[in-house]
Amino acid sequence: MTRFRRLSLLAIPLGLAALGGGAMLYAQLDGAERGIPPVDSTSNFEVDGIDVDVVARTGEEARYEGWKRAQAQGWRMLWARTTGRPATQAPALSASALNAIVAGIVIEREQIGPRRYVARLGVLFDRSRTGQLLGVQGLVRRSAPLLVLPVMTTGSTAYSYEFRNEWQRAWAQFRTASSPIDYVRASGLGIDPLLLNEAQAHRRGRGWWRMILDQYGASDVLIAQVRLRRLYPGGPAAGQFVARFGPDARELARFELRVSSASQIGAMMDEGVRRMDAIYTRALDAGLLRPDPSLVIVAPPPPPPPPEEAFGENQLVASATPIPSGPVATFNVQVDTPDAAAVQRAEIGISRVPGVTSALTTSLALGGTSVMQVTFAGDANAFRAALQAQGWRVSGSGSTVRVSR
């Protein structure tokens, strides 16, 4: 059976030949015994589904012009997606400026003739360079961290991360950097199949959900369901997709896609993920993706301050929040920074944590996740406790942690 592939081409100057990466991605995924690690979405924004139809003197000239048009159209689509404004209001960028921020061209499909080029393309934008432009032009929306639980039903069998499937593969390959939804995706390795199985999607008890969400550093859950029906082996297939939110599996929307042969099921799943992302984005804009307060683990109140101790005629009042003591350690703290104001708020908030001697941003990503280097007088457990006492949600372990309000 022919397998659908997406060729990722590095966009060195557009006139040079590009390198295909889709086959390498599949080879890496197929080599693992279990699970599909999600692709890294932190370095690039991706815009896909750009159709071009260009006529020129030669097929190569038509292809070159098609890639240029895809870059310009992709920039307008990315700007509109991240700022919430019409694409027609996107600032115009010169060809050299677009070449500077474009990291690659993704060929979904293409046909090259003697004088014509017809293709569906995607564009990868360098996150560090493009994020600055997006941060200047408008605020970047970002949801709370939301855990994705993909559930697929074929015949009478339903499963999630129990074993590999096309629906999990589509979510693992989806580039989330350009989406306003902060997706938390599991790989399906280790303990994932035990915690994130199909039965978990039907549980309503908050206790178990709180433990799972805390384990993965998420605030709530997105349950993405698909029921795949095949007319006969290798023949036409249809998928019914349902987007749900929260432990109660509240339905947000549903849709159906069809393909003419089984070889196109992978492409159908990719399209299903893109439409799911659009549904969740609209729900975020409508205020429907607010994390459930019952899923928040409430930290115990701090102990009361010790009584005043007299020293002769003067009195010394002990601090209500003791400052940890011990060897000084350095931690890398990841925090969401949708705009410049969020960076300043994070630096001020973490620098005020008792025991913190310095908090400096070492990696700035407006519209994404910035990294701060924090010096703390104490070990990792004391650092996590100090952050939680100040109202931060903390995930991760060791010298690298992720925090959110």
N, C-alpha and C positions, 0 to 999 in steps of 0.2 A: 504494500500500500504506500503510495506516495505521501510524504510528510510535508506539510506546509512550512516554509522557512522564511524568515525575515532577514535580509542581508544588511548588516550594519556596515556602512562605508565611512571610513575616516575622511573628513573633508580637509585635506591639506589643500593648498590653493586649488580652485575648482578645475583648472586645466590639467592637473595631474591625475594619474590613475588612482582609484580607490581600492581599499582592501576589504574583502568580505569577512564578516565576523559571525554571521548567523550559524554556519555549520560548526564553528568552534564552540559556540554556546551550547548547541545541542549535544556535541560530543562530551562536553564537561558535565552536562546534566545527566546524560545517559550513563556516565561512568559511576555515579553514586549508587549505593545499594538501596537507599531509601530517602525520600524527601527531595525537594527541589529548592535549593537556596535562592532567595529573591535576588534579582539583579540590583547592582548598586545604583541608586537614583540620586545620590547626594551631589554628584559632580556635574550633572547636565539636566537641563529642561528638555522635554521632548514634545513636539507637535506633530501629529500624524494625520493621515487621511487627506493629504493635499494632492488634488488631481491637476495635472498639467497636460496640455496638448499644444505642441509647438511645431511649426514648419520653418525650415531654414534651407540653406544651400546644400548642406550635407547632414547626415544623421548625427555626427559628432557635434556640429554646431547647434543643432536642435536640442541635443541632450544638455549641452552646456547652458543654453538659454533657459531650458526647463528647470535646471537646478537653481539658476539665479532667481527665477520667478518663485520657486518654492521657498527660497530663503526669505524673500520679501513678504510673501503671503504668510509664512510661518511666524515671522516676527509680529505681524499685525494680530494674528490669532493668539499668540502667547500673551501679548500686551493686553488684549481684551479679556482673556481668561483670568489673568492675575489681578487686574485692576477693576473689573466689573464694568468697564465702559465700552462703547461701540468700537469695533475695529477701525472704523473710518477716522477716529480721533487719535490713532496711534501716531507717534512722532515719526517723521520720515527719516530713514537712515540711508546713507550712501552705500554703494556697493562695497567700498573698502571697509566701512564700519560693520557691515553685515559679515564680511569675511572674517573680521576680527573676533566676532562673538559666536560664530557658528563653529561647532565642534565636529559635526558629521552630518552626512546625508543617509537616511534609511530608505532603502528601495523596497517597497512592499510588492510592487510588480511594475514591469516596464516592457515596452515594445519599441524597438528602434528600426526605422525604415530608412530608405535611401535619403529622404529629405524630411522625415517626420519623426517626432518623439512623443509617445503617449505613455504616461506612467502615473502611478499613485506613490507619492513620496512622503517621507517624514523628515523633520529637521531636528538635530540635536544642538542646543545652545549651551555654551559654557556658562556654568552657574555663577561663578565668581564675577565674570564680566557682565553678564546679562542681568544678574541680580541687582547690581548697582543702578543700572538704567531703570529697572522696574521699581526700585525703592525710591528713586528720585521722582518718578512720574506719578506714583500713587501708592496707596497702602496695599499690601499683599495680605489677602485674607488667609487664615489658617485655622483649622479646627483643632479641637483637643485630640490627643492621641487615641485612635480608634482601632481596636483589634479586628482583623478580617477573618471570618470563619467561612471558607467556601464549602458549600455542600452540593454534591452532585448525585443525581438519581438516574440510574439506567436500569430499565426493566423493573424488577422489584427490589433492587439493592440500592441503598443510599450510603454514602461514605464521604468523609472529609479528608483528613490527613492519614487515614489508615493505610493507604498505599497511593502510588502515583496515579494521576489522572489528568486529562486535558484541561479541566477547569482549574485545578491547582497550578498547572503549568502556566496558564494564561495570566493568573494573578502574580505568579513569581516573575514573569517577564514584563509585566506592566511597569513603566517608568512613572513613578509617583511624584517626581520633583516639581512638575508643573501643575499638579493638582492642589487645590486648597484643602483637601482632606489629608490629614496626617495619618496615613495608613501604617499600622503595625502588622507586619506579615511574618508568620512563622515559616520555618524551612521544612517542617515535617520530619526532622531528625530528632534523635534522642527521645525525650519524654513527650514531644509534641503529639504523636498519635494517641497517647493515653489521655492527655488533657483536652485536646481539641478534636475530639471525634464527633461523628454525626449525632450521637445521643446528646451531646452537650448543647446542641442547638435547640433542644426541646425542654431543657431544664429551666425552671423559673426561680429556683431558690437563689437568694442573693448571696448567701454565705460562700458557696462554692465559686460563684462568679467573682466575688471580691478577691478570693485567693488567686484565681487565674489571671485576672486583669492586673493585679499587683505583680504577679510573676513576670508578665510581659511588658509592664510599664505602660499600660493603657488605661483610659478613663471609662470606656464603654466598648460595645461590640457591634460590628456590622456583620449580619448574616446574609451572605450572597448565595442564593439557591438557583440551581438549574436542573430541569428534568429533561433528559435527552431521550428522544424517541427515534428509532431507526425503522424505515419501511421494510428493509431486508438487508442482510450483511453486505456492506460495500455500496449500498444504494442511498437514496435520499434520506436526510435526517432533519429533525426539527428540535429546537431547544426552547423551552419555556423558562424565562428568567424572572426571578422575584427578588427584589431588593428589600431587606428587612433591617430593622434597627433595634438594638437593646435586647436584654435578656427575655423580654416578653415577645420578641420577634414581631414587632409592629411593622406591618407592610407599608412601604412607601410608594412602590410602583411595580408594575410587571410589564413584560413585553415578550414577543416571540420572534425567533429568527429561523430561517430555513436555508438549507444547502442542497445541492443536487447530487452530491456523492459524499461518501465517508471521508475521502481525502481532504475535504474542505472543512471538516469539523474543527480542526485547530484554528483556522481563520475565523470561524463562527464564534469560538470561545473568546478570541482576542477582541472581536467586535462587541461581544457581550460585556466584557470588562470595561471597555470604553463607555458603553451606554450606562453601565452601572455607576461608573464614576460621575457621569453627567447627572444622574438621578441624585446621588449623594450630594453633589455640589449644589443642585437646586434646593435640596432639603436643608443644607447648611445656610443658604441665603434666606430661606423662609423661617429659620430659627427652630427647625425640627430636630437638630442633632445635638441638643443640650444633654450632657452627661447626666445619668440618673443619680440623684443625691444618695440613694440607698446603696450605691456601689462604692461610695467613698469610705475608706477606712479612716475613722476618726481617731486621732492620736489622743492618749489620755492627757488630762490637764496637767500642767506643770505643778510640782509640789509647792506648797505655800512657802513664802520667804521665812528664813529662820528668825527667831526673835533677836531683838537688839542686844548686843553684848556691851557691857560697860567696861571702860578702861580708865580708871581713875575718874577725873572730872569730865572727860570727854566720852562720847559714845560713838561707836562705829557700827553702821548699819550694813549687814551682809547683802550682797547682790542677790536679787531674786533668781537670776539665771547664772549659774556658776560657769566660769570660763574654764574650759578643759585645759589641762596641763599635760605635758609630755613632750616627746620628740616632735619636731616640726616636720610635716609631710606635705608633699605637693600633689594636687589632684587635678585632673582634667574634667571640667564640668561642661556638659552639653546642654544648651538651652535654646528654645525656639526664639528667633528674633525677626518678626515680620517687618519691622522698620527700625530706624535709628533710635527712636524713643524707647523701644523695647530693650535695646542693648544697654542704654543708660540705666533703665530701671533694674535690669538684671545685675549689673555691676554694683549698683548702690545696695540692692537687697541682699546680695550675697556678702558684700563687704561688711554689712552690719551684723552678720551671724557671729555670736560669741566664739572666740578662738581663731577667727579668720584674721590673718595679718596682712594679706594682699589678695586682690582679685583683679586680674587683667585679662582682657580679651585678646587671645593670640590668633584666632581664626574667625574672621568676620564674614557672615553670609546673610545679607539682608534678604528676607523672604525665605530663609531656610533655618539651619541649625548652626549656631555659632559655638565656639569652644573657648572657655575661660580657663586660665591657669590660676588655681587658688592655693595659697599657702595656709596651712591650718596647724595649730598646735594640738596634735592628737592623732590617733589612728583612724582607720577608715570607718569603723563602727561609731566612734565618737563624732566623726564628721557627718555621717548620715543622720545620727540622732539630733545633732545641732541644727541641721537644715530642716528636718521634720518639725522640730520645735518652733521654727519660725514660719511654718505654714507651707513649706515646699513639699511637693511630691517627688520622691527620689526613687530611681530605678537603676539597675546596674550594680556592679560590684568592683572591688579592688580600687585602683587609682583612677578609674574612669566611671563617672556616673552621669545620669541624665536627670534634670530637674525641670519641674513645671509647677505653675501655681494651681 
